[in-house]
Amino acid sequence: MAKIKKFNIVRVVTRDIITDAFQGLRNFFGLRLRGYESVLDKHIKLMTREMELKYDVKWFRLIVNPLTNGSAMIILYGEGIER
């Protein structure tokens, strides 16, 4: 019988200084920060793919924590049976 294991995958992502300046201007006017959204979306997809390849997932949670200007920590954790 396979044993359920706890797992976590963590990534810290950031953008470059030019994108940060442009996104700061968009933020000032209350617009969507598409540059940051695309970076987060890309890494979340990579992390969920990694999770699905390694585990038969029972449940998982995703947390995005802002760190400093232009960077964020993405945490994916849960339980599953290791493949």
PDB file with SEQRES, HELIX, SHEET and CRYST1 records, atoms N, CA, C and O in Angstrom:
SEQRES   1 A   83  MET ALA LYS ILE LYS LYS PHE ASN ILE VAL ARG VAL VAL          
SEQRES   2 A   83  THR ARG ASP ILE ILE THR ASP ALA PHE GLN GLY LEU ARG          
SEQRES   3 A   83  ASN PHE PHE GLY LEU ARG LEU ARG GLY TYR GLU SER VAL          
SEQRES   4 A   83  LEU ASP LYS HIS ILE LYS LEU MET THR ARG GLU MET GLU          
SEQRES   5 A   83  LEU LYS TYR ASP VAL LYS TRP PHE ARG LEU ILE VAL ASN          
SEQRES   6 A   83  PRO LEU THR ASN GLY SER ALA MET ILE ILE LEU TYR GLY          
SEQRES   7 A   83  GLU GLY ILE GLU ARG                                          
HELIX    1 AA1 ILE A   17  PHE A   28  1                                  12    
HELIX    2 AA2 ARG A   34  LYS A   54  1                                  21    
SHEET    1 AA1 3 ILE A   4  THR A  14  0                                        
SHEET    2 AA1 3 SER A  71  GLU A  82 -1                                        
SHEET    3 AA1 3 TYR A  55  PRO A  66 -1                                        
CRYST1    1.000    1.000    1.000  90.00  90.00  90.00 P 1           1          
ATOM      1  N   MET A   1       0.845  -1.183   0.000  1.00  0.00           N  
ATOM      2  CA  MET A   1       0.000   0.000   0.000  1.00  0.00           C  
ATOM      3  C   MET A   1       0.888   1.243   0.000  1.00  0.00           C  
ATOM      4  O   MET A   1       1.823   1.347   0.793  1.00  0.00           O  
ATOM      5  N   ALA A   2       0.592   2.168  -0.881  1.00  0.00           N  
ATOM      6  CA  ALA A   2       1.386   3.388  -1.002  1.00  0.00           C  
ATOM      7  C   ALA A   2       1.089   4.330   0.158  1.00  0.00           C  
ATOM      8  O   ALA A   2      -0.043   4.440   0.630  1.00  0.00           O  
ATOM      9  N   LYS A   3       2.137   5.000   0.594  1.00  0.00           N  
ATOM     10  CA  LYS A   3       2.014   5.915   1.725  1.00  0.00           C  
ATOM     11  C   LYS A   3       1.863   7.354   1.226  1.00  0.00           C  
ATOM     12  O   LYS A   3       2.573   7.789   0.319  1.00  0.00           O  
ATOM     13  N   ILE A   4       0.930   8.076   1.832  1.00  0.00           N  
ATOM     14  CA  ILE A   4       0.722   9.481   1.486  1.00  0.00           C  
ATOM     15  C   ILE A   4       1.841  10.304   2.120  1.00  0.00           C  
ATOM     16  O   ILE A   4       2.141  10.162   3.306  1.00  0.00           O  
ATOM     17  N   LYS A   5       2.454  11.171   1.303  1.00  0.00           N  
ATOM     18  CA  LYS A   5       3.550  12.022   1.768  1.00  0.00           C  
ATOM     19  C   LYS A   5       3.163  13.487   1.652  1.00  0.00           C  
ATOM     20  O   LYS A   5       2.390  13.879   0.777  1.00  0.00           O  
ATOM     21  N   LYS A   6       3.716  14.283   2.551  1.00  0.00           N  
ATOM     22  CA  LYS A   6       3.569  15.735   2.450  1.00  0.00           C  
ATOM     23  C   LYS A   6       4.655  16.246   1.511  1.00  0.00           C  
ATOM     24  O   LYS A   6       5.766  15.716   1.490  1.00  0.00           O  
ATOM     25  N   PHE A   7       4.332  17.272   0.738  1.00  0.00           N  
ATOM     26  CA  PHE A   7       5.325  17.851  -0.167  1.00  0.00           C  
ATOM     27  C   PHE A   7       5.187  19.365  -0.180  1.00  0.00           C  
ATOM     28  O   PHE A   7       4.150  19.914   0.192  1.00  0.00           O  
ATOM     29  N   ASN A   8       6.260  20.034  -0.618  1.00  0.00           N  
ATOM     30  CA  ASN A   8       6.207  21.473  -0.850  1.00  0.00           C  
ATOM     31  C   ASN A   8       7.184  21.830  -1.957  1.00  0.00           C  
ATOM     32  O   ASN A   8       8.245  21.221  -2.098  1.00  0.00           O  
ATOM     33  N   ILE A   9       6.808  22.815  -2.726  1.00  0.00           N  
ATOM     34  CA  ILE A   9       7.640  23.356  -3.795  1.00  0.00           C  
ATOM     35  C   ILE A   9       7.624  24.871  -3.600  1.00  0.00           C  
ATOM     36  O   ILE A   9       6.557  25.478  -3.511  1.00  0.00           O  
ATOM     37  N   VAL A  10       8.810  25.478  -3.535  1.00  0.00           N  
ATOM     38  CA  VAL A  10       8.913  26.919  -3.278  1.00  0.00           C  
ATOM     39  C   VAL A  10       9.755  27.564  -4.374  1.00  0.00           C  
ATOM     40  O   VAL A  10      10.795  27.032  -4.763  1.00  0.00           O  
ATOM     41  N   ARG A  11       9.302  28.702  -4.865  1.00  0.00           N  
ATOM     42  CA  ARG A  11      10.078  29.487  -5.833  1.00  0.00           C  
ATOM     43  C   ARG A  11       9.978  30.953  -5.468  1.00  0.00           C  
ATOM     44  O   ARG A  11       8.928  31.430  -5.038  1.00  0.00           O  
ATOM     45  N   VAL A  12      11.091  31.668  -5.644  1.00  0.00           N  
ATOM     46  CA  VAL A  12      11.108  33.121  -5.508  1.00  0.00           C  
ATOM     47  C   VAL A  12      11.336  33.676  -6.905  1.00  0.00           C  
ATOM     48  O   VAL A  12      12.314  33.327  -7.567  1.00  0.00           O  
ATOM     49  N   VAL A  13      10.441  34.534  -7.347  1.00  0.00           N  
ATOM     50  CA  VAL A  13      10.517  35.083  -8.703  1.00  0.00           C  
ATOM     51  C   VAL A  13      10.618  36.598  -8.646  1.00  0.00           C  
ATOM     52  O   VAL A  13      10.151  37.230  -7.698  1.00  0.00           O  
ATOM     53  N   THR A  14      11.234  37.173  -9.675  1.00  0.00           N  
ATOM     54  CA  THR A  14      11.395  38.619  -9.751  1.00  0.00           C  
ATOM     55  C   THR A  14      11.404  39.059 -11.212  1.00  0.00           C  
ATOM     56  O   THR A  14      11.569  38.237 -12.114  1.00  0.00           O  
ATOM     57  N   ARG A  15      11.229  40.334 -11.436  1.00  0.00           N  
ATOM     58  CA  ARG A  15      11.300  40.924 -12.774  1.00  0.00           C  
ATOM     59  C   ARG A  15      12.552  41.790 -12.855  1.00  0.00           C  
ATOM     60  O   ARG A  15      13.205  42.050 -11.845  1.00  0.00           O  
ATOM     61  N   ASP A  16      12.875  42.231 -14.059  1.00  0.00           N  
ATOM     62  CA  ASP A  16      14.046  43.086 -14.237  1.00  0.00           C  
ATOM     63  C   ASP A  16      13.724  44.543 -13.916  1.00  0.00           C  
ATOM     64  O   ASP A  16      12.556  44.906 -13.777  1.00  0.00           O  
ATOM     65  N   ILE A  17      14.752  45.372 -13.800  1.00  0.00           N  
ATOM     66  CA  ILE A  17      14.591  46.763 -13.349  1.00  0.00           C  
ATOM     67  C   ILE A  17      13.757  47.604 -14.322  1.00  0.00           C  
ATOM     68  O   ILE A  17      13.000  48.469 -13.883  1.00  0.00           O  
ATOM     69  N   ILE A  18      13.879  47.372 -15.621  1.00  0.00           N  
ATOM     70  CA  ILE A  18      13.107  48.154 -16.596  1.00  0.00           C  
ATOM     71  C   ILE A  18      11.625  47.811 -16.492  1.00  0.00           C  
ATOM     72  O   ILE A  18      10.776  48.703 -16.500  1.00  0.00           O  
ATOM     73  N   THR A  19      11.318  46.535 -16.396  1.00  0.00           N  
ATOM     74  CA  THR A  19       9.922  46.127 -16.226  1.00  0.00           C  
ATOM     75  C   THR A  19       9.376  46.664 -14.914  1.00  0.00           C  
ATOM     76  O   THR A  19       8.225  47.097 -14.851  1.00  0.00           O  
ATOM     77  N   ASP A  20      10.201  46.640 -13.853  1.00  0.00           N  
ATOM     78  CA  ASP A  20       9.762  47.170 -12.562  1.00  0.00           C  
ATOM     79  C   ASP A  20       9.359  48.635 -12.673  1.00  0.00           C  
ATOM     80  O   ASP A  20       8.343  49.041 -12.110  1.00  0.00           O  
ATOM     81  N   ALA A  21      10.146  49.433 -13.395  1.00  0.00           N  
ATOM     82  CA  ALA A  21       9.834  50.856 -13.547  1.00  0.00           C  
ATOM     83  C   ALA A  21       8.505  51.029 -14.286  1.00  0.00           C  
ATOM     84  O   ALA A  21       7.670  51.838 -13.882  1.00  0.00           O  
ATOM     85  N   PHE A  22       8.309  50.275 -15.363  1.00  0.00           N  
ATOM     86  CA  PHE A  22       7.072  50.362 -16.140  1.00  0.00           C  
ATOM     87  C   PHE A  22       5.871  49.908 -15.311  1.00  0.00           C  
ATOM     88  O   PHE A  22       4.818  50.544 -15.344  1.00  0.00           O  
ATOM     89  N   GLN A  23       6.027  48.812 -14.570  1.00  0.00           N  
ATOM     90  CA  GLN A  23       4.928  48.303 -13.749  1.00  0.00           C  
ATOM     91  C   GLN A  23       4.618  49.266 -12.601  1.00  0.00           C  
ATOM     92  O   GLN A  23       3.462  49.404 -12.202  1.00  0.00           O  
ATOM     93  N   GLY A  24       5.644  49.930 -12.072  1.00  0.00           N  
ATOM     94  CA  GLY A  24       5.425  50.933 -11.026  1.00  0.00           C  
ATOM     95  C   GLY A  24       4.556  52.072 -11.524  1.00  0.00           C  
ATOM     96  O   GLY A  24       3.704  52.572 -10.790  1.00  0.00           O  
ATOM     97  N   LEU A  25       4.765  52.482 -12.761  1.00  0.00           N  
ATOM     98  CA  LEU A  25       3.954  53.534 -13.371  1.00  0.00           C  
ATOM     99  C   LEU A  25       2.509  53.057 -13.553  1.00  0.00           C  
ATOM    100  O   LEU A  25       1.567  53.798 -13.272  1.00  0.00           O  
ATOM    101  N   ARG A  26       2.342  51.821 -14.022  1.00  0.00           N  
ATOM    102  CA  ARG A  26       0.988  51.261 -14.176  1.00  0.00           C  
ATOM    103  C   ARG A  26       0.290  51.185 -12.811  1.00  0.00           C  
ATOM    104  O   ARG A  26      -0.899  51.480 -12.698  1.00  0.00           O  
ATOM    105  N   ASN A  27       1.041  50.787 -11.781  1.00  0.00           N  
ATOM    106  CA  ASN A  27       0.482  50.679 -10.438  1.00  0.00           C  
ATOM    107  C   ASN A  27       0.031  52.048  -9.932  1.00  0.00           C  
ATOM    108  O   ASN A  27      -1.006  52.158  -9.279  1.00  0.00           O  
ATOM    109  N   PHE A  28       0.803  53.087 -10.231  1.00  0.00           N  
ATOM    110  CA  PHE A  28       0.477  54.450  -9.809  1.00  0.00           C  
ATOM    111  C   PHE A  28      -0.898  54.866 -10.337  1.00  0.00           C  
ATOM    112  O   PHE A  28      -1.654  55.549  -9.647  1.00  0.00           O  
ATOM    113  N   PHE A  29      -1.212  54.452 -11.555  1.00  0.00           N  
ATOM    114  CA  PHE A  29      -2.497  54.804 -12.164  1.00  0.00           C  
ATOM    115  C   PHE A  29      -3.587  53.764 -11.911  1.00  0.00           C  
ATOM    116  O   PHE A  29      -4.690  53.878 -12.446  1.00  0.00           O  
ATOM    117  N   GLY A  30      -3.286  52.760 -11.105  1.00  0.00           N  
ATOM    118  CA  GLY A  30      -4.285  51.761 -10.739  1.00  0.00           C  
ATOM    119  C   GLY A  30      -4.587  50.741 -11.821  1.00  0.00           C  
ATOM    120  O   GLY A  30      -5.657  50.133 -11.818  1.00  0.00           O  
ATOM    121  N   LEU A  31      -3.661  50.549 -12.742  1.00  0.00           N  
ATOM    122  CA  LEU A  31      -3.864  49.591 -13.826  1.00  0.00           C  
ATOM    123  C   LEU A  31      -3.367  48.207 -13.418  1.00  0.00           C  
ATOM    124  O   LEU A  31      -2.629  48.062 -12.443  1.00  0.00           O  
ATOM    125  N   ARG A  32      -3.781  47.197 -14.171  1.00  0.00           N  
ATOM    126  CA  ARG A  32      -3.318  45.823 -13.906  1.00  0.00           C  
ATOM    127  C   ARG A  32      -1.826  45.725 -14.181  1.00  0.00           C  
ATOM    128  O   ARG A  32      -1.307  46.346 -15.109  1.00  0.00           O  
ATOM    129  N   LEU A  33      -1.149  44.939 -13.364  1.00  0.00           N  
ATOM    130  CA  LEU A  33       0.290  44.743 -13.519  1.00  0.00           C  
ATOM    131  C   LEU A  33       0.530  43.465 -14.317  1.00  0.00           C  
ATOM    132  O   LEU A  33       0.925  42.437 -13.766  1.00  0.00           O  
ATOM    133  N   ARG A  34       0.286  43.546 -15.619  1.00  0.00           N  
ATOM    134  CA  ARG A  34       0.341  42.357 -16.477  1.00  0.00           C  
ATOM    135  C   ARG A  34       1.724  41.726 -16.519  1.00  0.00           C  
ATOM    136  O   ARG A  34       1.834  40.508 -16.658  1.00  0.00           O  
ATOM    137  N   GLY A  35       2.786  42.527 -16.403  1.00  0.00           N  
ATOM    138  CA  GLY A  35       4.141  41.972 -16.397  1.00  0.00           C  
ATOM    139  C   GLY A  35       4.340  41.012 -15.245  1.00  0.00           C  
ATOM    140  O   GLY A  35       4.905  39.932 -15.414  1.00  0.00           O  
ATOM    141  N   TYR A  36       3.875  41.408 -14.073  1.00  0.00           N  
ATOM    142  CA  TYR A  36       3.994  40.541 -12.902  1.00  0.00           C  
ATOM    143  C   TYR A  36       3.032  39.360 -12.988  1.00  0.00           C  
ATOM    144  O   TYR A  36       3.374  38.243 -12.602  1.00  0.00           O  
ATOM    145  N   GLU A  37       1.837  39.610 -13.492  1.00  0.00           N  
ATOM    146  CA  GLU A  37       0.859  38.524 -13.634  1.00  0.00           C  
ATOM    147  C   GLU A  37       1.398  37.418 -14.530  1.00  0.00           C  
ATOM    148  O   GLU A  37       1.228  36.236 -14.232  1.00  0.00           O  
ATOM    149  N   SER A  38       2.042  37.796 -15.619  1.00  0.00           N  
ATOM    150  CA  SER A  38       2.554  36.779 -16.547  1.00  0.00           C  
ATOM    151  C   SER A  38       3.695  35.979 -15.928  1.00  0.00           C  
ATOM    152  O   SER A  38       3.793  34.773 -16.154  1.00  0.00           O  
ATOM    153  N   VAL A  39       4.558  36.633 -15.150  1.00  0.00           N  
ATOM    154  CA  VAL A  39       5.656  35.917 -14.486  1.00  0.00           C  
ATOM    155  C   VAL A  39       5.096  34.937 -13.465  1.00  0.00           C  
ATOM    156  O   VAL A  39       5.510  33.778 -13.429  1.00  0.00           O  
ATOM    157  N   LEU A  40       4.164  35.387 -12.639  1.00  0.00           N  
ATOM    158  CA  LEU A  40       3.569  34.503 -11.636  1.00  0.00           C  
ATOM    159  C   LEU A  40       2.832  33.346 -12.300  1.00  0.00           C  
ATOM    160  O   LEU A  40       2.960  32.199 -11.871  1.00  0.00           O  
ATOM    161  N   ASP A  41       2.064  33.638 -13.340  1.00  0.00           N  
ATOM    162  CA  ASP A  41       1.315  32.593 -14.041  1.00  0.00           C  
ATOM    163  C   ASP A  41       2.250  31.533 -14.614  1.00  0.00           C  
ATOM    164  O   ASP A  41       1.982  30.337 -14.501  1.00  0.00           O  
ATOM    165  N   LYS A  42       3.341  31.970 -15.224  1.00  0.00           N  
ATOM    166  CA  LYS A  42       4.317  31.038 -15.809  1.00  0.00           C  
ATOM    167  C   LYS A  42       4.883  30.105 -14.744  1.00  0.00           C  
ATOM    168  O   LYS A  42       4.940  28.892 -14.944  1.00  0.00           O  
ATOM    169  N   HIS A  43       5.300  30.670 -13.613  1.00  0.00           N  
ATOM    170  CA  HIS A  43       5.921  29.852 -12.573  1.00  0.00           C  
ATOM    171  C   HIS A  43       4.909  28.961 -11.848  1.00  0.00           C  
ATOM    172  O   HIS A  43       5.248  27.849 -11.444  1.00  0.00           O  
ATOM    173  N   ILE A  44       3.696  29.426 -11.682  1.00  0.00           N  
ATOM    174  CA  ILE A  44       2.661  28.585 -11.069  1.00  0.00           C  
ATOM    175  C   ILE A  44       2.380  27.376 -11.960  1.00  0.00           C  
ATOM    176  O   ILE A  44       2.225  26.262 -11.459  1.00  0.00           O  
ATOM    177  N   LYS A  45       2.313  27.585 -13.266  1.00  0.00           N  
ATOM    178  CA  LYS A  45       2.100  26.462 -14.189  1.00  0.00           C  
ATOM    179  C   LYS A  45       3.255  25.469 -14.130  1.00  0.00           C  
ATOM    180  O   LYS A  45       3.031  24.258 -14.136  1.00  0.00           O  
ATOM    181  N   LEU A  46       4.500  25.975 -14.072  1.00  0.00           N  
ATOM    182  CA  LEU A  46       5.662  25.086 -13.973  1.00  0.00           C  
ATOM    183  C   LEU A  46       5.638  24.283 -12.673  1.00  0.00           C  
ATOM    184  O   LEU A  46       5.950  23.092 -12.664  1.00  0.00           O  
ATOM    185  N   MET A  47       5.268  24.941 -11.585  1.00  0.00           N  
ATOM    186  CA  MET A  47       5.235  24.269 -10.282  1.00  0.00           C  
ATOM    187  C   MET A  47       4.141  23.208 -10.223  1.00  0.00           C  
ATOM    188  O   MET A  47       4.367  22.118  -9.696  1.00  0.00           O  
ATOM    189  N   THR A  48       2.963  23.511 -10.756  1.00  0.00           N  
ATOM    190  CA  THR A  48       1.889  22.513 -10.731  1.00  0.00           C  
ATOM    191  C   THR A  48       2.227  21.330 -11.633  1.00  0.00           C  
ATOM    192  O   THR A  48       1.877  20.191 -11.323  1.00  0.00           O  
ATOM    193  N   ARG A  49       2.903  21.595 -12.739  1.00  0.00           N  
ATOM    194  CA  ARG A  49       3.345  20.500 -13.619  1.00  0.00           C  
ATOM    195  C   ARG A  49       4.348  19.603 -12.890  1.00  0.00           C  
ATOM    196  O   ARG A  49       4.251  18.377 -12.951  1.00  0.00           O  
ATOM    197  N   GLU A  50       5.312  20.223 -12.201  1.00  0.00           N  
ATOM    198  CA  GLU A  50       6.296  19.465 -11.416  1.00  0.00           C  
ATOM    199  C   GLU A  50       5.596  18.614 -10.357  1.00  0.00           C  
ATOM    200  O   GLU A  50       5.940  17.449 -10.160  1.00  0.00           O  
ATOM    201  N   MET A  51       4.613  19.203  -9.679  1.00  0.00           N  
ATOM    202  CA  MET A  51       3.857  18.491  -8.651  1.00  0.00           C  
ATOM    203  C   MET A  51       3.131  17.286  -9.253  1.00  0.00           C  
ATOM    204  O   MET A  51       3.176  16.189  -8.695  1.00  0.00           O  
ATOM    205  N   GLU A  52       2.464  17.490 -10.388  1.00  0.00           N  
ATOM    206  CA  GLU A  52       1.703  16.409 -11.017  1.00  0.00           C  
ATOM    207  C   GLU A  52       2.599  15.283 -11.516  1.00  0.00           C  
ATOM    208  O   GLU A  52       2.178  14.126 -11.545  1.00  0.00           O  
ATOM    209  N   LEU A  53       3.836  15.606 -11.911  1.00  0.00           N  
ATOM    210  CA  LEU A  53       4.771  14.576 -12.365  1.00  0.00           C  
ATOM    211  C   LEU A  53       5.308  13.741 -11.207  1.00  0.00           C  
ATOM    212  O   LEU A  53       5.572  12.550 -11.369  1.00  0.00           O  
ATOM    213  N   LYS A  54       5.470  14.364 -10.036  1.00  0.00           N  
ATOM    214  CA  LYS A  54       6.076  13.676  -8.889  1.00  0.00           C  
ATOM    215  C   LYS A  54       5.070  12.967  -7.990  1.00  0.00           C  
ATOM    216  O   LYS A  54       5.420  11.994  -7.322  1.00  0.00           O  
ATOM    217  N   TYR A  55       3.821  13.441  -7.962  1.00  0.00           N  
ATOM    218  CA  TYR A  55       2.854  12.941  -6.987  1.00  0.00           C  
ATOM    219  C   TYR A  55       1.491  12.679  -7.611  1.00  0.00           C  
ATOM    220  O   TYR A  55       1.078  13.359  -8.550  1.00  0.00           O  
ATOM    221  N   ASP A  56       0.806  11.683  -7.072  1.00  0.00           N  
ATOM    222  CA  ASP A  56      -0.617  11.500  -7.310  1.00  0.00           C  
ATOM    223  C   ASP A  56      -1.277  12.339  -6.216  1.00  0.00           C  
ATOM    224  O   ASP A  56      -1.439  11.873  -5.088  1.00  0.00           O  
ATOM    225  N   VAL A  57      -1.649  13.548  -6.539  1.00  0.00           N  
ATOM    226  CA  VAL A  57      -2.019  14.572  -5.559  1.00  0.00           C  
ATOM    227  C   VAL A  57      -3.395  14.300  -4.954  1.00  0.00           C  
ATOM    228  O   VAL A  57      -4.366  14.066  -5.673  1.00  0.00           O  
ATOM    229  N   LYS A  58      -3.462  14.334  -3.620  1.00  0.00           N  
ATOM    230  CA  LYS A  58      -4.730  14.216  -2.894  1.00  0.00           C  
ATOM    231  C   LYS A  58      -5.341  15.603  -2.676  1.00  0.00           C  
ATOM    232  O   LYS A  58      -6.544  15.799  -2.847  1.00  0.00           O  
ATOM    233  N   TRP A  59      -4.487  16.563  -2.295  1.00  0.00           N  
ATOM    234  CA  TRP A  59      -4.919  17.951  -2.145  1.00  0.00           C  
ATOM    235  C   TRP A  59      -3.672  18.837  -2.193  1.00  0.00           C  
ATOM    236  O   TRP A  59      -2.561  18.379  -1.929  1.00  0.00           O  
ATOM    237  N   PHE A  60      -3.877  20.118  -2.535  1.00  0.00           N  
ATOM    238  CA  PHE A  60      -2.766  21.073  -2.499  1.00  0.00           C  
ATOM    239  C   PHE A  60      -3.295  22.478  -2.274  1.00  0.00           C  
ATOM    240  O   PHE A  60      -4.471  22.769  -2.491  1.00  0.00           O  
ATOM    241  N   ARG A  61      -2.391  23.336  -1.833  1.00  0.00           N  
ATOM    242  CA  ARG A  61      -2.699  24.758  -1.642  1.00  0.00           C  
ATOM    243  C   ARG A  61      -1.589  25.566  -2.293  1.00  0.00           C  
ATOM    244  O   ARG A  61      -0.449  25.114  -2.390  1.00  0.00           O  
ATOM    245  N   LEU A  62      -1.932  26.747  -2.731  1.00  0.00           N  
ATOM    246  CA  LEU A  62      -0.987  27.645  -3.379  1.00  0.00           C  
ATOM    247  C   LEU A  62      -1.028  28.987  -2.664  1.00  0.00           C  
ATOM    248  O   LEU A  62      -2.101  29.546  -2.435  1.00  0.00           O  
ATOM    249  N   ILE A  63       0.145  29.499  -2.314  1.00  0.00           N  
ATOM    250  CA  ILE A  63       0.246  30.793  -1.638  1.00  0.00           C  
ATOM    251  C   ILE A  63       1.237  31.653  -2.411  1.00  0.00           C  
ATOM    252  O   ILE A  63       2.304  31.175  -2.796  1.00  0.00           O  
ATOM    253  N   VAL A  64       0.892  32.920  -2.641  1.00  0.00           N  
ATOM    254  CA  VAL A  64       1.815  33.872  -3.252  1.00  0.00           C  
ATOM    255  C   VAL A  64       2.026  34.998  -2.248  1.00  0.00           C  
ATOM    256  O   VAL A  64       1.090  35.717  -1.896  1.00  0.00           O  
ATOM    257  N   ASN A  65       3.279  35.142  -1.789  1.00  0.00           N  
ATOM    258  CA  ASN A  65       3.629  36.183  -0.823  1.00  0.00           C  
ATOM    259  C   ASN A  65       4.520  37.221  -1.484  1.00  0.00           C  
ATOM    260  O   ASN A  65       5.576  36.869  -2.009  1.00  0.00           O  
ATOM    261  N   PRO A  66       4.125  38.500  -1.475  1.00  0.00           N  
ATOM    262  CA  PRO A  66       5.032  39.529  -1.985  1.00  0.00           C  
ATOM    263  C   PRO A  66       6.206  39.689  -1.021  1.00  0.00           C  
ATOM    264  O   PRO A  66       6.019  39.649   0.195  1.00  0.00           O  
ATOM    265  N   LEU A  67       7.408  39.867  -1.555  1.00  0.00           N  
ATOM    266  CA  LEU A  67       8.588  40.039  -0.709  1.00  0.00           C  
ATOM    267  C   LEU A  67       9.035  41.493  -0.724  1.00  0.00           C  
ATOM    268  O   LEU A  67       8.780  42.228   0.231  1.00  0.00           O  
ATOM    269  N   THR A  68       9.694  41.915  -1.788  1.00  0.00           N  
ATOM    270  CA  THR A  68      10.109  43.308  -1.939  1.00  0.00           C  
ATOM    271  C   THR A  68       9.569  43.791  -3.272  1.00  0.00           C  
ATOM    272  O   THR A  68       8.860  43.056  -3.959  1.00  0.00           O  
ATOM    273  N   ASN A  69       9.895  45.010  -3.638  1.00  0.00           N  
ATOM    274  CA  ASN A  69       9.412  45.528  -4.923  1.00  0.00           C  
ATOM    275  C   ASN A  69       9.820  44.600  -6.053  1.00  0.00           C  
ATOM    276  O   ASN A  69      11.007  44.398  -6.309  1.00  0.00           O  
ATOM    277  N   GLY A  70       8.843  44.049  -6.715  1.00  0.00           N  
ATOM    278  CA  GLY A  70       9.109  43.241  -7.889  1.00  0.00           C  
ATOM    279  C   GLY A  70       9.425  41.788  -7.650  1.00  0.00           C  
ATOM    280  O   GLY A  70       9.747  41.080  -8.605  1.00  0.00           O  
ATOM    281  N   SER A  71       9.350  41.301  -6.416  1.00  0.00           N  
ATOM    282  CA  SER A  71       9.609  39.877  -6.197  1.00  0.00           C  
ATOM    283  C   SER A  71       8.509  39.266  -5.335  1.00  0.00           C  
ATOM    284  O   SER A  71       7.841  39.947  -4.556  1.00  0.00           O  
ATOM    285  N   ALA A  72       8.350  37.971  -5.502  1.00  0.00           N  
ATOM    286  CA  ALA A  72       7.319  37.258  -4.748  1.00  0.00           C  
ATOM    287  C   ALA A  72       7.778  35.827  -4.508  1.00  0.00           C  
ATOM    288  O   ALA A  72       8.558  35.271  -5.282  1.00  0.00           O  
ATOM    289  N   MET A  73       7.284  35.245  -3.428  1.00  0.00           N  
ATOM    290  CA  MET A  73       7.548  33.846  -3.122  1.00  0.00           C  
ATOM    291  C   MET A  73       6.273  33.065  -3.396  1.00  0.00           C  
ATOM    292  O   MET A  73       5.202  33.405  -2.895  1.00  0.00           O  
ATOM    293  N   ILE A  74       6.403  32.013  -4.201  1.00  0.00           N  
ATOM    294  CA  ILE A  74       5.272  31.145  -4.512  1.00  0.00           C  
ATOM    295  C   ILE A  74       5.491  29.840  -3.761  1.00  0.00           C  
ATOM    296  O   ILE A  74       6.535  29.204  -3.903  1.00  0.00           O  
ATOM    297  N   ILE A  75       4.512  29.446  -2.966  1.00  0.00           N  
ATOM    298  CA  ILE A  75       4.603  28.217  -2.181  1.00  0.00           C  
ATOM    299  C   ILE A  75       3.450  27.310  -2.592  1.00  0.00           C  
ATOM    300  O   ILE A  75       2.287  27.712  -2.577  1.00  0.00           O  
ATOM    301  N   LEU A  76       3.793  26.089  -2.956  1.00  0.00           N  
ATOM    302  CA  LEU A  76       2.813  25.073  -3.323  1.00  0.00           C  
ATOM    303  C   LEU A  76       3.043  23.897  -2.384  1.00  0.00           C  
ATOM    304  O   LEU A  76       4.138  23.336  -2.349  1.00  0.00           O  
ATOM    305  N   TYR A  77       2.016  23.519  -1.620  1.00  0.00           N  
ATOM    306  CA  TYR A  77       2.189  22.402  -0.693  1.00  0.00           C  
ATOM    307  C   TYR A  77       0.928  21.556  -0.653  1.00  0.00           C  
ATOM    308  O   TYR A  77      -0.153  21.996  -1.043  1.00  0.00           O  
ATOM    309  N   GLY A  78       1.093  20.330  -0.172  1.00  0.00           N  
ATOM    310  CA  GLY A  78      -0.053  19.436  -0.095  1.00  0.00           C  
ATOM    311  C   GLY A  78       0.360  18.036   0.286  1.00  0.00           C  
ATOM    312  O   GLY A  78       1.418  17.825   0.878  1.00  0.00           O  
ATOM    313  N   GLU A  79      -0.487  17.076  -0.059  1.00  0.00           N  
ATOM    314  CA  GLU A  79      -0.224  15.669   0.211  1.00  0.00           C  
ATOM    315  C   GLU A  79      -0.540  14.856  -1.032  1.00  0.00           C  
ATOM    316  O   GLU A  79      -1.451  15.171  -1.798  1.00  0.00           O  
ATOM    317  N   GLY A  80       0.243  13.799  -1.207  1.00  0.00           N  
ATOM    318  CA  GLY A  80       0.016  12.919  -2.337  1.00  0.00           C  
ATOM    319  C   GLY A  80       0.869  11.676  -2.227  1.00  0.00           C  
ATOM    320  O   GLY A  80       1.715  11.559  -1.341  1.00  0.00           O  
ATOM    321  N   ILE A  81       0.640  10.762  -3.127  1.00  0.00           N  
ATOM    322  CA  ILE A  81       1.416   9.529  -3.184  1.00  0.00           C  
ATOM    323  C   ILE A  81       2.527   9.735  -4.206  1.00  0.00           C  
ATOM    324  O   ILE A  81       2.272  10.098  -5.354  1.00  0.00           O  
ATOM    325  N   GLU A  82       3.772   9.497  -3.766  1.00  0.00           N  
ATOM    326  CA  GLU A  82       4.920   9.696  -4.645  1.00  0.00           C  
ATOM    327  C   GLU A  82       4.892   8.689  -5.788  1.00  0.00           C  
ATOM    328  O   GLU A  82       4.614   7.508  -5.580  1.00  0.00           O  
ATOM    329  N   ARG A  83       5.181   9.163  -6.993  1.00  0.00           N  
ATOM    330  CA  ARG A  83       5.174   8.289  -8.183  1.00  0.00           C  
ATOM    331  C   ARG A  83       6.506   7.601  -8.350  1.00  0.00           C  
ATOM    332  O   ARG A  83       6.689   6.830  -9.292  1.00  0.00           O  
TER     333      ARG A  83                                                      
END                                                                             
